[in-house]
Amino acid sequence: MTWSLLPDISPLRESAGFRAMFTSRTVAFLGSQAGEVAILVQAQRLTGSPLVVGTLGLAELVPLIVFGLYGGVLADRFDRRKLMVWCEPGLAACAGLLLVNSLLPHPPLWPLYVVAALMMGIASLQRPAFEAATPRVVPLEKLTQASAVMSLSTNASVLLGSSLGGALAAAPGPWLVYALNVAGYVVSFAMLRRLPALPPITPGADGASDGSSGPDGSSGSDGSDGDGPASRAPALSEILVGLRYAISRRDLLGSYLADLSAMIFAYPNAMLPFLALELHAPWSTGLLFAAPSAGALIVSATGGWMPRIRRHGLAIAVAAGSWGLAMAAVGVSPTLYVALFFLAVAGGADECSAIFRDTMWKQSIPDHLRGRMAGIELLSYAAGPPTGQLRSGAVAAVTSPRFSLTSGGLACVAAVAAVLAVLPAFRGYVAPVGAPATASPAGQPALPGALRIQDRGDGFELHELVGVSEHGDAD
């Protein structure tokens, strides 16, 4: 086997379903990232307050938690394709409301908060279904490659979207950004409709125990017709099953906590419009937003080496700590170009973390829990940025934007080190080789590196965890 820096795009060639998801994600992220920048810039212009800009994240936090968890339950109960498809019109309508508000002679501030909360709620309902669908349209052995390809698309879209959002929000104005956002959701809706049906799989069903499917997106045996729920247990009890499973997996728990540490303590976005002013370069706001994505794009475009790395836990921790160090350096950067460089370094580190986290989750979680676990995953990497915006805005309000960035970056490094210290299963996690997550009947041996889940009639609980130690032995 030869080394290659270029990403493996075979999942795109082999899976029509993955191609549809890839195109949808690319277009939707292009518009939504531009819209996110436009909202922040518009709020900064309307108020001039770092705290007000930071509290936009607070408006998104509650709907993210509530609808992210509930969206995970829905993704395990219903056809995931339908959930993905029919969230797109709601997102387009929200972008349309922002467009109307921006065209008013004196746009009020409150619609930005309301619509940001609505969009986060809808996106949180959709995201678990999207993430849980990927292992159904891509073979297990191609998940690292699929994650790298999807990350390449996402980062290219975020890079271009951030640049366009900052530039177009400055002139001719936010209204054009919001109009493009509407168009992006319409295209994404059309692409997602091309997916095959993705009904829930009954654990233990013949041919579906691993929750995987062929690259054409066809599923194994399922326990429903794809329209009704696969389980009628109360939503709260199903959420609790997912939470118990997540807590029992110390390796997964470490990945969640490392990412939360990076986002809560060192998420920079709310400070970037103010950093641009302090660097005497207000025209550079879009570039500052785009720089992390530029770094992430470089990593994902040269990520052919990533499938050879198996110590995913340690890789995630190193990447999260590097993000924090880079953000600390951004806070003390003397010039715009130094700040852009360290933002790009931070983006590259975060991309490494994201790819290894995504691979760990998708390889080791059984299909009938993937929706709920994707909802918890959504909280771990999406609750962080809104909370981080609030933290950075509050610290900057009593100190300065630069101090907020630097102190947050150093706090991130300390938090990640603490996670490594208290969760040895996380730092010792080694990716399984070709071992799917299974829902094995009681008494049937599970594959090394697989997860055994027992059906208890009223839900599914962890019966036994068979991990792989850093020496390659089953625990």
C-alpha positions in Angstrom: 0.0 0.0 0.0 1.4 3.4 -1.0 1.0 6.6 0.9 -1.0 9.4 -0.7 -1.9 12.9 0.4 -4.9 13.1 -1.9 -8.3 12.2 -0.4 -9.9 8.9 -1.6 -13.1 9.9 -3.4 -14.2 6.3 -4.1 -17.3 6.8 -1.9 -18.5 9.4 -4.4 -17.9 7.1 -7.3 -19.5 4.0 -5.7 -22.6 5.4 -4.0 -25.3 7.4 -5.6 -26.9 8.1 -2.2 -23.6 9.5 -0.9 -23.3 11.7 -4.0 -26.7 13.2 -3.3 -25.9 13.8 0.4 -22.5 15.3 -0.6 -24.1 17.8 -3.1 -26.8 18.7 -0.6 -24.3 19.4 2.2 -22.1 21.4 -0.1 -24.8 23.8 -1.3 -26.6 24.1 2.0 -23.4 24.9 3.9 -22.4 27.5 1.3 -25.6 29.4 2.0 -25.9 28.8 5.7 -22.3 29.8 6.5 -22.7 33.0 4.5 -26.0 33.6 6.4 -24.3 33.0 9.7 -21.6 35.6 9.0 -24.3 38.1 7.7 -26.3 37.7 11.0 -23.2 38.4 13.1 -22.1 41.4 11.0 -25.7 42.8 11.0 -26.0 42.4 14.8 -22.6 44.1 15.2 -23.6 47.0 13.0 -26.9 47.4 14.8 -25.5 47.4 18.3 -21.7 47.6 18.3 -21.8 45.4 21.4 -19.7 42.2 21.8 -22.1 41.0 24.5 -25.1 41.4 22.2 -23.4 39.5 19.4 -22.3 36.8 21.8 -25.9 36.3 23.1 -27.0 35.3 19.6 -25.4 32.0 20.6 -27.5 31.8 23.7 -30.7 32.1 21.6 -29.6 29.0 19.7 -28.7 26.9 22.7 -32.1 25.8 24.0 -33.6 24.8 20.7 -30.3 22.9 19.9 -30.5 20.9 23.1 -34.2 20.1 22.9 -34.6 19.4 19.2 -31.2 17.8 18.8 -32.1 15.1 21.3 -35.6 14.7 20.0 -34.3 14.6 16.4 -32.1 11.7 17.4 -35.2 9.8 18.5 -37.0 10.6 15.3 -34.0 9.4 13.3 -34.2 6.0 15.0 -38.0 5.8 14.6 -38.8 7.0 11.1 -37.4 7.0 7.5 -34.3 9.2 7.8 -34.7 10.4 4.2 -38.0 12.0 4.9 -36.7 13.7 8.0 -33.8 15.2 6.0 -35.9 16.2 3.0 -38.7 18.0 4.8 -36.6 20.1 7.1 -35.2 21.9 4.1 -38.4 24.0 3.3 -38.5 25.1 6.9 -34.9 26.3 6.7 -35.6 28.1 3.5 -38.6 29.9 5.1 -36.4 31.1 8.0 -33.9 32.5 5.5 -36.7 34.2 3.8 -37.8 35.9 7.0 -34.2 37.2 7.5 -34.4 38.5 3.9 -37.6 40.4 4.5 -36.3 41.9 7.8 -33.1 43.1 6.2 -35.0 44.9 3.5 -36.9 47.1 6.0 -35.7 50.7 6.3 -34.7 50.2 9.9 -34.4 46.5 10.6 -35.1 45.6 14.3 -32.7 43.4 16.2 -35.1 40.9 17.7 -35.9 39.0 14.5 -32.2 37.9 14.3 -32.6 36.2 17.7 -36.0 34.6 16.8 -35.0 33.3 13.4 -31.6 32.1 14.6 -33.4 30.0 17.3 -35.9 28.7 14.7 -33.2 27.7 12.3 -31.2 26.0 15.0 -34.2 24.0 16.0 -35.0 22.8 12.5 -31.3 22.1 11.7 -31.1 20.1 15.0 -34.1 18.0 14.0 -32.4 17.2 10.7 -28.8 16.7 11.6 -29.1 13.4 13.5 -30.9 11.8 10.5 -28.2 13.1 8.1 -25.3 11.8 10.2 -27.0 8.4 11.0 -27.8 7.9 7.3 -24.2 8.0 6.1 -23.3 4.5 7.3 -26.4 3.2 5.4 -25.1 4.5 2.1 -21.4 4.0 2.5 -19.7 0.6 3.4 -18.0 0.4 6.9 -14.5 0.2 5.5 -15.0 3.5 3.5 -16.3 5.6 6.4 -13.0 7.4 7.1 -12.7 8.2 3.4 -16.4 9.4 3.3 -15.8 11.6 6.3 -12.8 13.1 4.7 -14.6 13.8 1.4 -17.6 15.3 3.2 -15.3 17.4 5.3 -13.5 18.6 2.1 -16.9 19.7 0.7 -18.0 21.3 3.9 -14.8 23.3 4.4 -14.7 24.5 0.8 -18.3 25.6 1.2 -17.6 27.3 4.6 -14.5 29.0 3.2 -16.3 30.4 0.2 -19.5 31.1 2.2 -17.6 33.0 4.9 -15.8 35.1 2.4 -18.9 35.8 0.4 -20.9 36.4 3.5 -18.5 39.0 4.9 -18.1 40.7 1.5 -21.7 40.8 0.5 -22.9 41.8 4.0 -20.7 44.8 3.7 -22.0 45.7 0.2 -24.6 45.5 -1.1 -25.9 44.2 2.2 -27.2 41.2 4.2 -30.3 40.9 2.1 -28.3 39.4 -0.8 -26.7 36.9 1.5 -30.1 35.8 2.8 -31.5 35.5 -0.7 -28.6 33.2 -1.7 -29.3 31.2 1.5 -32.9 30.6 0.4 -31.7 29.4 -3.0 -29.2 27.0 -1.4 -31.9 25.3 0.7 -34.1 24.8 -2.4 -31.3 23.1 -4.2 -30.5 21.0 -1.2 -34.1 19.9 -1.0 -34.0 18.7 -4.6 -30.8 16.7 -4.0 -32.0 15.0 -0.8 -35.2 13.8 -2.6 -32.9 11.6 -4.7 -31.9 9.4 -1.7 -33.4 5.9 -1.4 -35.7 5.2 1.5 -33.8 4.8 4.8 -36.3 3.1 7.2 -35.3 2.1 10.7 -33.6 -1.3 11.1 -34.8 -3.7 13.8 -31.7 -4.8 15.9 -31.0 -8.5 15.4 -32.9 -8.7 12.2 -31.3 -11.1 9.7 -28.9 -9.3 7.4 -29.1 -6.1 9.4 -27.3 -6.8 12.6 -24.4 -4.5 11.7 -26.7 -1.7 10.6 -24.8 -1.3 7.4 -25.8 -1.5 3.8 -24.4 -1.6 0.4 -23.1 1.5 -1.4 -26.4 1.8 -3.3 -28.1 2.7 0.0 -30.3 -0.4 0.3 -30.9 -1.5 3.8 -31.1 -4.8 5.5 -34.3 -6.2 7.0 -36.3 -3.6 8.9 -39.0 -3.6 11.4 -41.4 -1.1 9.8 -42.7 0.1 6.5 -40.5 3.2 6.8 -43.4 5.5 7.6 -44.3 4.5 11.1 -42.2 4.3 14.2 -39.9 1.4 14.7 -40.4 1.7 18.5 -43.2 3.3 20.4 -41.4 3.7 23.7 -41.8 7.3 25.1 -39.3 9.7 23.5 -37.8 10.6 26.9 -37.0 6.9 27.7 -35.4 6.5 24.3 -33.3 9.6 24.9 -32.2 8.2 28.3 -31.2 4.9 26.6 -28.9 6.9 24.3 -27.5 8.9 27.2 -26.8 5.8 29.3 -25.1 4.2 26.3 -23.0 7.4 25.7 -21.9 7.6 29.3 -21.0 3.8 29.4 -18.7 4.4 26.4 -15.8 6.2 28.1 -14.0 6.5 24.8 -17.0 8.3 23.2 -17.5 10.4 26.2 -13.9 11.6 26.0 -14.4 12.6 22.3 -17.5 14.7 23.3 -15.7 16.4 26.2 -12.6 17.2 24.1 -14.7 18.8 21.4 -16.8 20.7 24.0 -13.6 22.0 25.6 -12.4 23.4 22.3 -15.6 25.1 21.3 -16.7 26.5 24.7 -13.3 28.0 25.7 -11.8 28.8 22.3 -14.6 29.5 19.7 -13.6 32.8 18.1 -16.5 33.8 15.8 -18.2 36.4 18.0 -14.8 38.2 18.5 -13.8 38.3 14.8 -15.7 41.5 13.8 -14.1 43.3 16.7 -10.6 41.8 16.0 -10.8 43.1 12.5 -11.5 46.6 13.9 -8.6 46.4 16.4 -6.3 45.3 13.5 -7.4 48.4 11.6 -8.8 46.2 8.8 -12.6 46.2 9.0 -12.6 45.0 5.4 -11.0 41.7 6.6 -13.9 40.4 8.6 -14.8 37.9 5.9 -11.2 36.7 5.6 -11.0 36.2 9.4 -14.1 34.1 9.3 -12.8 32.1 6.3 -9.3 31.5 7.6 -10.1 28.4 9.8 -12.0 26.9 6.9 -8.9 27.5 4.7 -6.8 25.5 7.1 -9.4 22.8 7.4 -9.7 22.6 3.6 -5.9 22.1 3.2 -6.0 19.3 5.8 -9.0 17.5 4.2 -7.6 18.0 0.7 -4.3 16.3 1.8 -5.9 13.7 4.2 -5.0 10.6 2.3 -2.9 9.6 5.3 -5.7 9.6 7.8 -7.1 6.1 7.2 -3.6 4.8 8.4 -4.1 6.4 11.8 -5.8 4.1 14.3 -5.2 5.8 17.7 -8.2 8.0 17.2 -8.6 9.1 20.8 -5.1 10.4 21.2 -5.4 12.1 17.8 -8.6 13.9 18.8 -7.0 15.2 22.0 -3.8 16.4 20.3 -5.9 18.2 17.6 -8.2 19.8 20.2 -5.2 21.1 22.2 -3.6 22.4 19.1 -6.8 24.4 18.3 -6.6 26.0 21.7 -2.9 27.0 21.4 -3.6 28.5 17.9 -6.5 30.5 19.2 -4.4 31.8 22.1 -1.9 32.9 19.5 -4.6 34.7 17.5 -5.4 36.8 20.5 -1.8 38.2 20.7 -1.3 38.4 16.9 0.3 41.8 16.0 -0.9 42.0 12.5 -3.8 40.8 10.3 -1.6 38.2 8.5 -0.4 36.6 11.6 -3.9 36.3 12.9 -5.0 34.8 9.6 -2.2 32.3 9.8 -3.0 31.1 13.3 -6.7 30.9 12.5 -5.9 28.7 9.5 -3.7 26.5 11.8 -6.6 26.2 14.2 -8.9 25.2 11.4 -6.6 22.5 10.3 -6.3 21.1 13.8 -10.1 21.1 14.2 -10.5 19.3 10.9 -8.2 16.5 12.1 -10.3 16.2 15.3 -13.6 16.3 13.3 -12.6 13.5 10.9 -11.4 11.2 13.7 -14.4 11.9 15.9 -16.8 11.2 13.0 -15.0 7.9 12.1 -15.0 6.8 15.7 -18.7 7.4 16.1 -19.8 5.9 12.8 -17.7 2.8 13.1 -18.5 1.9 16.6 -22.2 2.8 17.1 -25.0 0.3 16.1 -27.5 1.5 13.5 -30.6 1.4 15.8 -28.8 3.8 18.2 -27.2 6.0 15.6 -30.0 8.6 15.5 -30.0 9.1 19.2 -26.2 9.1 19.4 -26.1 11.6 16.5 -28.4 13.8 18.6 -26.0 13.6 21.5 -23.1 14.1 19.1 -24.8 17.2 17.7 -24.9 18.6 21.3 -21.2 17.9 21.7 -20.1 19.8 18.7 -23.0 22.2 18.1 -23.8 23.3 21.6 -20.2 24.3 22.0 -20.1 27.2 19.5 -23.2 29.1 20.9 -21.9 28.6 24.4 -18.5 29.7 23.3 -19.9 32.8 21.7 -21.6 33.7 25.0 -18.5 33.0 27.0 -16.2 35.0 24.7 -18.7 37.9 24.5 -19.0 38.1 28.3 -15.3 38.0 28.9 -14.6 40.6 26.2 -17.3 42.9 27.7 -15.2 43.1 31.0 -11.7 42.8 29.4 -11.1 42.9 25.7 -11.7 40.8 22.6 -8.0 39.9 22.5 -7.9 38.8 26.1 -11.0 36.7 25.5 -9.4 34.9 22.7 -6.0 34.2 24.4 -7.4 33.2 27.8 -10.0 31.0 26.2 -7.3 29.2 24.1 -5.2 28.4 27.1 -8.3 27.3 29.1 -9.1 24.9 26.2 -5.6 23.3 26.4 -6.0 22.8 30.2 -9.5 21.3 29.8 -8.3 18.8 27.1 -5.4 17.7 29.3 -7.9 17.1 32.1 -10.0 14.9 29.8 -7.0 12.8 28.9 -6.0 12.4 32.5 -9.4 11.2 33.8 -10.5 9.1 30.8 -7.8 6.5 29.9 -10.2 4.7 27.7 -10.4 7.8 25.5 -6.6 8.2 25.1 -6.2 4.5 24.5 -8.9 4.0 22.0 -7.8 2.3 18.8 -10.1 2.0 15.8 -11.3 -1.5 15.0 -10.2 -3.1 11.7 -13.3 -4.1 9.7 -15.4 -4.8 12.8 -18.9 -3.3 12.5 -21.1 -2.2 15.4 -23.5 -5.1 16.0 -26.7 -5.8 17.9 -25.8 -9.4 18.9 -28.4 -11.7 20.6 -27.6 -12.5 24.2 -25.0 -15.3 24.4 -23.7 -14.8 20.8 -20.0 -13.6 20.8 -19.4 -10.2 19.4 -16.6 -9.4 17.1 -13.5 -7.7 18.7 -14.0 -4.0 18.6 -17.7 -4.4 18.2 -20.5 -3.3 20.5 -23.1 -5.8 21.9 -26.6 -4.4 22.4 -29.3 -6.4 24.0 -33.0 -6.0 23.2 -34.9 -5.8 26.5 -38.3 -5.4 24.9 -38.9 -1.8 26.0 -35.8 -0.4 24.5 -32.2 -1.3 23.9 -29.5 -1.1 26.5 -25.8 -1.8 26.5 -25.3 -5.5 27.4 -21.6 -5.7 27.0 -18.9 -3.5 25.5 -16.1 -5.3 23.7 -13.4 -2.7 23.1 -10.0 -2.8 21.6 -7.1 -1.9 23.8 -4.1 0.1 22.6 -2.3 -3.2 22.2 -5.0 -4.5 19.9 -6.5 -7.0 22.3 -10.2 -7.3 23.0 -11.1 -6.2 26.6 
